[in-house]
Amino acid sequence: MISTGRVRIQPSLVVWFLLLISAGSSLFALNPDLSISQYAHSTWRVQDGAFRSAPNAVAQTKDGYLWIGTEGGLVHFDGVRFVPWVPPAGVKLLDPRIFSLMAASDGSLWIGTGYSISHWRRNELINYSQLSGRIEAIAEDHDGTVWFVRTQITDGGGPVCRITNDQPQCFGKADGIPFPIAVQLRVGNSGELWVGGYSELCRWKPASLSSDCFAKGSQVPETFASIKAIATGNDGTVWVARERPGSFLQLERFAQEKWTTLSYPEIAINNSDVTTLFVDRDNTIWVGSANHGVFRIVGNTVRSFGRTDGLSSDAVGRFYQDVEGTVWVVTSAGIDNFRDLKVVTYSMREGLTAAGAGTVLGTRDGTVWIGNFHALDFMQGSKLSSIRAGNGLPGLYITTFFEDHAGRLWVGIDDGLWVYENQTFRPVRHADGSKLGIVFSITEDTLHNIWARAGKNLDRIADYRLQEETTSPQISTSYILAASPQGGIYLGLVSGDLVQYDGGKSQTFASNEVGNTRQIRDLLVEPDGSVWGTTLDEIVRWKNGERKNLTTRNGLPCDEIFALVEDSRGSLWIESKCGVIEIERAQLDAWWEHPETVVKFGLLDGSDGMQAGLTPLKPQATRSADGKLWFVNGRILQMLDPNHLQRNPVPPPVQIEEIVADHKSHSPQAGLRLPALTRDLEIDYTALSFVAPQKVQFRYMLEGRDTAWQETMTRRQAFYNNLGPGHYRFRVMASNNDGVWNEAGAYLDFSILPAYYQTVWFRLLCAIAFLMVLWSIFQIRVHQLRRQFEIGVEARVNERTRIARELHDTLLQTLHGLMFQFQAVRNLLPRRPEDAMRSLDDAIVETEKALAEGRNAIQGIRSESRDGDDLAEFLKNASKDFASTAKPGESLPTFDLIEEGQRRSVSSDVNNEVCRIALELLRNAFRHAQATRIEAEIRYDAQMLRLRIRDNGKGIDPVVLREGGVAGHWGLKGVRERAERIGAKIEFWSDVGLGTEIQVTVPAGVAYQAESEERLLQSNPRTKSRAKQS
């Protein structure tokens, strides 16, 4: 992404910047007591792709970004990514070659190009095209006025210019500037300007337009500068490098109105090789050269750093110090930076004899002793010295150290033991004069006996003589000793066991892990008698006969432990494969009480300068008399000061750089509106901390989506998918390398527009339409239920009407006749008994006929219980019932049933009505047709259900068919009404004496029951019951 701006300057950025200013120069500066090689050094080269062309200038704006001006344009840097700067559309720099940069106090950036000067302010680029010339240097005075100097002038103005209220003004000879072009510019403590031409240096006062000029009289041509570089210090001192003869560096210092020449024979370069001077916040002088890299001058001490040491190039162009104290160096091939480290390294460059530091010991007099290859190195103060093999050291290899109660140094050298006292080595041998063997560890008990683990033995020494020599399987597998404050000594075994040896007796504290073969590598005994030990993958503590293990399960960041040392506050410092771990005493006590506790710790790793490693020699870590902690790893010596461990208190400023929505980039401006249906969203952010950018951590939250902060560690991007329309706020915060959080962070408000179907009005219309559909479905269902109920009620009413008609037409007539017959019988008795008996017999026959007619009349009601029967079965059963009610001696017609097509499930209502129609037609055929054959045909077609009933009886009078039935009879009329109710069509074919055929056809859409309806009826008992009752 090519960025053109930021969201806005948050208030936290202002607080951050004010904190940096108010903290003072000492807080954010390099430690002048260290050499350049002891600083952290990083480099970015053109050849590695960091820049498109060589850099010329560096500046840091208030938002935290580092800007690099190159031959091909402007680049900004956040510690991780170099991003080419692109101006807003429609404008561009007058010249892409950038030779100078200056970050102003108002947060803007001034850009000096090969043609003129430009100003980048609040996402606006202002070009001052009315000016011409190459801008060599830019500075801001105490009043906020911007000044710059130039060469290659074509507009006729002076070499020194200023810009006030966006209006440029240039000054020349008439204003006290004696030379036509200027290449150097610095602001003095009193607001004066130090301006350097090719051959003169002037102190110019803008208020009075007066100047004092120095270094006059140089006879070199203007094309070859005699004033090479100038610099001003915090104390008002001015430093100048001017061309002069000599084979070493000479600088001019102006202080208290007096010039002094300082010579530095250690810097074997001619002044003509000087390209730039810089004074940092500690008033340390940095010198850049054209061919020999960087030199740093602290008092009378000179250090150098060049390409062979890792500098990107020996051709140095400019220095810059950022707000965190990091010093940046611009070279012809890239940029470098130098910063302080918490862990200071001492190597051969700082004075070690060899790259073989294998053991270290701090003694009470403040000396730090280092066992090295062919030398015993020692440090007193900041000076490293050596006792070398063949020049005082009675051997080649140092195996171990120990200082006794009298301050004597006991040293294992090669395969013997020596005492170093009064600058003399004294051997300790067996009675026969032989050496004790390789000494692995030394300690001293409470009785001042010296114990040495040498060869395969445990030796006790007093008065420089071997007093006792003990051996055992346990002793031969121990390589580390420590004294017990209660008397005797401790031995750490390769099995992981701890042995206490006192007065010839031993007590073993066994490992609590079966089959444990992890060697005790280091021991640390506390005044209360508790013992700390290290194995390959854990820290062990023995106290009051109990052993507990501190492992990665308790929060340790790694599991390869090399050495232990305790600081003056009781905190434990653990050298491990991942660095030096610090655990405070309170955390250790809490863990001992509750072994499942996860401890809090601090970690100094490679970014802090720690280079951990395992050495087989002991001790590997020590504390010196001044409280500093020292470590060796088999190659180098390292030191940290836990009492003065510089921590970065500044929370990093946070910036949101870019939003990418569906692969389209958007500038992170407040109120950003993203298009509808945005699916993939990427938000790029950063935090500006250059001390250890790889340790900057982030957390973010998208309000409107996330319910909690998302921990991303070091990733500088957030991703979201399928966000709905609405308003969102993205918030991000960051912490620096020491875990100090900028909780204000940065935020960006944006919204995603809705598609038409995501709008409120569309959803409202959909809701209304849905409710209307539900209402319509409800109304249809209510109508269906009402119609079903009405059909059921109508069927019952019709059936009861039919029964009433039947009773009226048959049973009532018969009963009325019986009444007359019984009256006749009454009249015949007692005079004519025989006639009365015959009449009574006739009445009995008529009574039986009435009973049969009654049964026939109520058969329609019984049929309701058959509404679920198959139609064919119903017709068979009905024919049997009619046959059973025939009069004695009455001939019965034969009945045949024919089925065609695949049987289909018939709707319940249709089935009931068709059954009743068929029942009525069969009744008429059996009772009135006087037929000898009755035939029923059922046909299941895809288009219809068809029922035909035919007989060979006497037929129906055409008048009856035309009039719809016999007056006072309801059979045919009821049949037609039932057919009409279910949408069926009924047809009659009949003639007198030729029989009758009746056809009922029901459309398939009405007749056949749908599978979905059938499932509904089966799953809903209430619906099923209601259907049966209808």
Sequence and secondary structure as in RCSB ss.txt:
>XXXX:A:sequence
MISTGRVRIQPSLVVWFLLLISAGSSLFALNPDLSISQYAHSTWRVQDGAFRSAPNAVAQTKDGYLWIGTEGGLV
HFDGVRFVPWVPPAGVKLLDPRIFSLMAASDGSLWIGTGYSISHWRRNELINYSQLSGRIEAIAEDHDGTVWFVR
TQITDGGGPVCRITNDQPQCFGKADGIPFPIAVQLRVGNSGELWVGGYSELCRWKPASLSSDCFAKGSQVPETFA
SIKAIATGNDGTVWVARERPGSFLQLERFAQEKWTTLSYPEIAINNSDVTTLFVDRDNTIWVGSANHGVFRIVGN
TVRSFGRTDGLSSDAVGRFYQDVEGTVWVVTSAGIDNFRDLKVVTYSMREGLTAAGAGTVLGTRDGTVWIGNFHA
LDFMQGSKLSSIRAGNGLPGLYITTFFEDHAGRLWVGIDDGLWVYENQTFRPVRHADGSKLGIVFSITEDTLHNI
WARAGKNLDRIADYRLQEETTSPQISTSYILAASPQGGIYLGLVSGDLVQYDGGKSQTFASNEVGNTRQIRDLLV
EPDGSVWGTTLDEIVRWKNGERKNLTTRNGLPCDEIFALVEDSRGSLWIESKCGVIEIERAQLDAWWEHPETVVK
FGLLDGSDGMQAGLTPLKPQATRSADGKLWFVNGRILQMLDPNHLQRNPVPPPVQIEEIVADHKSHSPQAGLRLP
ALTRDLEIDYTALSFVAPQKVQFRYMLEGRDTAWQETMTRRQAFYNNLGPGHYRFRVMASNNDGVWNEAGAYLDF
SILPAYYQTVWFRLLCAIAFLMVLWSIFQIRVHQLRRQFEIGVEARVNERTRIARELHDTLLQTLHGLMFQFQAV
RNLLPRRPEDAMRSLDDAIVETEKALAEGRNAIQGIRSESRDGDDLAEFLKNASKDFASTAKPGESLPTFDLIEE
GQRRSVSSDVNNEVCRIALELLRNAFRHAQATRIEAEIRYDAQMLRLRIRDNGKGIDPVVLREGGVAGHWGLKGV
RERAERIGAKIEFWSDVGLGTEIQVTVPAGVAYQAESEERLLQSNPRTKSRAKQS
>XXXX:A:secstr
      S   HHHHHHHHHHHHT TTTTS  TTS GGGSEEEEEEGGGTS SS EEEEEE TTS EEEEETTEEE
EE SS EEE    TT   S S EEEEEE TTS EEEEESS EEEEETTEEEE TT  SEEEEEEE TTS EEEEE
ES  SS  SEEEEETTEEEEE GGGT  SS   EEEE TTS EEEE SS EEEEETTTTEEEEESTT    TTS 
SEEEEEE TTS EEEEE  S SSEEEEEEETTEEEEEEETTS   GGGEEEEEE TT  EEEEESSS EEEEETT
EEEEE GGGT S S EEEEEE TTS EEEEESSEEEEEE  SSEEE GGGT SSS   EEEE TTS EEEEEBTE
EEEEETTEEEEEEETBEESSSBEEEEEE TTS EEEEETTEEEEEETTEEEEEB TTS B   EEEEEE TT  E
EEEETTEEEEEETTEEEEEE  HHHHTEEEEEE TTSSEEEEETTS EEEEETTEEEEE  SSTT      EEEE
 TTS EEEE SS EEEEETTEEEEE GGGT S S EEEEEE TTS EEEEETTEEEEE HHHHHHHHHSTT    
 EEE GGGT      SSB  EEE TTS EEEE SS EEEE GGG         EEEEEEEETTEEE   TTEEE 
TT  EEEEEEEE   SSGGG EEEEEEETT SS EEEET  EEEEES  SEEEEEEEEEE TT  EEEEEEEEEE
EE   GGGSHHHHHHHHHHHHHHHHHHHHHHHHHHHHHHHHHHHHHHHHHHHHHHHIIIIIHHHHHHHHHHHHHH
HHHTTT HHHHHHHHHHHHHHHHHHHHHHHHHHHHHHGGGGTTS HHHHHHHHHHHHHHT  TT    EEEEEEE
S    B HHHHHHHHHHHHHHHHHHHHHS  SEEEEEEEE SSEEEEEEEE SS   HHHHHHTS TT  HHHHH
HHHHHHTT EEEEEEETTTEEEEEEEEEHHHHB  HHHHHHHHH HHHHHHHHH 
